[in-house]
Amino acid sequence: MINLHIQVAKPYGAAEKKIDKRIMKMKWILTKTKIDEQEFTNIEKELKVQFPTDFKDIVLKYNGASPKYIAYDTENTKGRVAEYLLSFTNNDQDNIIDTYNAIKDRLEEGLVPVMKDPFGNFICFNFSKKDSCELVFWNHDNNNIEYISQSFSNFLEKLYD
């Protein structure tokens, strides 16, 4: 008799539910114009992407805001800085659509900027992989990318002062 052990993969985003409460309690400052789900969906349609649920939840609550803790590490560099989320409101300065349109010709396929640093670089989702949506750092000086995290929630957990 042969015993088969089949492991069913969790759907994308299933692991996010365990940490949502802690992440949602994280302190954010300087929130810009509040948006609703329809406005968020319109941005996704315009960019032709579907953002992960954990990211969507944060944007709906803290559009354009800065996290209390802003330092993070990439695979290559310690102490990078996340200044603020790009706004999902088209009338706000540093909104995601204007930013994407300004730099899309320089970005690798599948990258969409979602956070800015004080030096003109961006934290981007990498939508080029089918089953994941990792976060990467994009350097505007040389177009290099550095891996940050497997998910937005994981990235937020790694932020430090």
C-alpha positions, 0 to 999 in steps of 0.5 A: 500500500502506498501512502501519498501525502498531498500538500495543497498550496494556499491561495495567493494572499492566504498567509497575509491574514495571520499578520494583518491585525499587527500590520494594520496597527502599525503607526502611519503619519501624514496620510493624504486624501482617503480613497475608496475601493472603487478608486483603488480598483480604477488604479489597478485597471489603469496599471493592468495589475492586481495589488496584493490584499495586504497592500490594498488594505494599507492604502485604503487606510493610509493613502500616501502616508509615511510609516513610523519606522522607515529603515529597511534592508535589501539583499545587498544594502543595509539601512535604506529608507522608505519615505512614503507610499505613493498616493492613489489619488490622481490630484495628489503630488507623487501619485502612483499614475504620474510616477509610473508614467514618468519612469515606466520606460526605465523600469524592467517589465512588471515593476510598478512603484508604490513607495518613494525614498528621499533620493528619487528611488522607488520600492516596487512590486515585481509583477513579472512572476506568475505566482508571487508579487515580491517587493524590490528596490529600484535605483533610479541612477543605474536602473539596478534592482535589489530584492527586499521581501516576498510580500508587503506585510513581510516588508512592513515587519522588517522596518526599523528605526 
